Amino acid sequence: MQKQITQKGASMPQTFDPLEKWEVNTGKDKFSLNGKQAQLIKNAAISGQRGLIFFDGFAISLAHIVSMTRLVSTKDLEKRNKTIAKMDKIKTTFNK
């Protein structure tokens, strides 16, 4: 009988932002993915698929995935873009 898994905190998102950065750990290797690629892995895992998922230049075995971690979130990207906009505004003010 399988052990019931409980979870604390936020779960994996329903949809992934394509600009987010994710890391997949297979125990042996780590792969960097964008949000669209992470969504493909999640969908394959949820639907019970087995085998490999092929990307440009590499493939990931679903059976060997140990964890998926979001490295850069949509909030991080928004924050970075706001900071860059502020810096550009300051730079423009000083260059007048």
C-alpha positions as a Markdown table, in Angstrom:
| # | Residue | x | y | z |
|---|---|---|---|---|
| 1 | Met | 0.0 | 0.0 | 0.0 |
| 2 | Gln | 1.3 | 3.4 | -0.9 |
| 3 | Lys | 2.0 | 6.0 | 1.8 |
| 4 | Gln | -0.2 | 9.1 | 1.7 |
| 5 | Ile | 1.8 | 12.2 | 1.0 |
| 6 | Thr | 0.9 | 15.4 | 2.8 |
| 7 | Gln | 2.1 | 18.8 | 1.7 |
| 8 | Lys | 2.7 | 22.1 | 3.5 |
| 9 | Gly | 2.9 | 25.4 | 1.7 |
| 10 | Ala | 2.2 | 26.2 | -2.0 |
| 11 | Ser | 2.0 | 23.4 | -4.6 |
| 12 | Met | 3.3 | 23.4 | -8.1 |
| 13 | Pro | 1.5 | 26.0 | -10.3 |
| 14 | Gln | -1.3 | 25.0 | -12.6 |
| 15 | Thr | 0.3 | 26.9 | -15.4 |
| 16 | Phe | 3.8 | 27.9 | -15.9 |
| 17 | Asp | 5.1 | 31.3 | -17.1 |
| 18 | Pro | 7.4 | 30.6 | -20.2 |
| 19 | Leu | 9.9 | 33.1 | -18.8 |
| 20 | Glu | 10.4 | 31.3 | -15.5 |
| 21 | Lys | 13.5 | 29.2 | -15.0 |
| 22 | Trp | 13.3 | 25.7 | -13.5 |
| 23 | Glu | 15.8 | 23.1 | -12.5 |
| 24 | Val | 15.1 | 19.3 | -12.8 |
| 25 | Asn | 17.3 | 17.1 | -10.7 |
| 26 | Thr | 17.6 | 13.4 | -11.8 |
| 27 | Gly | 20.0 | 12.6 | -8.9 |
| 28 | Lys | 22.9 | 12.3 | -11.4 |
| 29 | Asp | 22.3 | 15.4 | -13.5 |
| 30 | Lys | 20.6 | 18.7 | -13.3 |
| 31 | Phe | 18.8 | 20.3 | -16.2 |
| 32 | Ser | 17.8 | 24.0 | -16.6 |
| 33 | Leu | 14.4 | 24.4 | -18.2 |
| 34 | Asn | 12.1 | 27.3 | -19.1 |
| 35 | Gly | 8.5 | 27.3 | -17.8 |
| 36 | Lys | 7.1 | 25.8 | -21.0 |
| 37 | Gln | 9.4 | 22.8 | -20.7 |
| 38 | Ala | 8.6 | 22.4 | -17.0 |
| 39 | Gln | 4.9 | 22.4 | -17.9 |
| 40 | Leu | 5.5 | 19.5 | -20.3 |
| 41 | Ile | 7.2 | 17.5 | -17.6 |
| 42 | Lys | 4.5 | 18.1 | -15.1 |
| 43 | Asn | 1.8 | 17.2 | -17.6 |
| 44 | Ala | 3.6 | 14.0 | -18.6 |
| 45 | Ala | 4.1 | 13.0 | -15.0 |
| 46 | Ile | 0.5 | 13.7 | -14.0 |
| 47 | Ser | -0.9 | 11.7 | -16.9 |
| 48 | Gly | 1.2 | 8.7 | -15.9 |
| 49 | Gln | 3.5 | 8.7 | -18.9 |
| 50 | Arg | 6.8 | 6.9 | -18.7 |
| 51 | Gly | 10.0 | 7.1 | -20.6 |
| 52 | Leu | 11.9 | 10.0 | -21.9 |
| 53 | Ile | 10.9 | 13.6 | -22.7 |
| 54 | Phe | 13.0 | 15.0 | -25.5 |
| 55 | Phe | 14.1 | 18.6 | -25.7 |
| 56 | Asp | 16.6 | 20.3 | -28.0 |
| 57 | Gly | 19.9 | 18.7 | -27.2 |
| 58 | Phe | 18.9 | 16.5 | -24.2 |
| 59 | Ala | 16.2 | 14.2 | -22.9 |
| 60 | Ile | 15.0 | 13.6 | -19.3 |
| 61 | Ser | 13.8 | 10.3 | -18.0 |
| 62 | Leu | 10.5 | 10.8 | -16.1 |
| 63 | Ala | 11.3 | 7.8 | -13.9 |
| 64 | His | 14.6 | 9.4 | -12.7 |
| 65 | Ile | 13.4 | 12.8 | -11.8 |
| 66 | Val | 14.1 | 13.4 | -8.1 |
| 67 | Ser | 12.9 | 17.0 | -7.9 |
| 68 | Met | 11.9 | 20.1 | -9.8 |
| 69 | Thr | 12.8 | 23.5 | -8.4 |
| 70 | Arg | 11.7 | 27.0 | -9.6 |
| 71 | Leu | 14.9 | 29.1 | -9.8 |
| 72 | Val | 13.4 | 32.3 | -11.2 |
| 73 | Ser | 9.7 | 33.1 | -10.7 |
| 74 | Thr | 7.4 | 35.5 | -12.5 |
| 75 | Lys | 7.5 | 37.7 | -9.4 |
| 76 | Asp | 11.3 | 37.8 | -9.6 |
| 77 | Leu | 11.1 | 38.7 | -13.3 |
| 78 | Glu | 8.6 | 41.5 | -12.6 |
| 79 | Lys | 10.7 | 42.9 | -9.8 |
| 80 | Arg | 13.8 | 42.8 | -12.0 |
| 81 | Asn | 12.0 | 44.6 | -14.8 |
| 82 | Lys | 10.7 | 47.3 | -12.5 |
| 83 | Thr | 14.2 | 47.9 | -11.1 |
| 84 | Ile | 15.6 | 48.1 | -14.7 |
| 85 | Ala | 12.9 | 50.7 | -15.6 |
| 86 | Lys | 13.8 | 52.8 | -12.5 |
| 87 | Met | 17.5 | 52.6 | -13.3 |
| 88 | Asp | 16.8 | 53.7 | -16.9 |
| 89 | Lys | 14.7 | 56.6 | -15.6 |
| 90 | Ile | 17.5 | 57.7 | -13.3 |
| 91 | Lys | 20.1 | 57.4 | -16.0 |
| 92 | Thr | 17.9 | 59.5 | -18.4 |
| 93 | Thr | 17.5 | 62.2 | -15.7 |
| 94 | Phe | 21.2 | 62.4 | -15.0 |
| 95 | Asn | 22.1 | 62.5 | -18.7 |
| 96 | Lys | 19.9 | 65.6 | -19.5 |
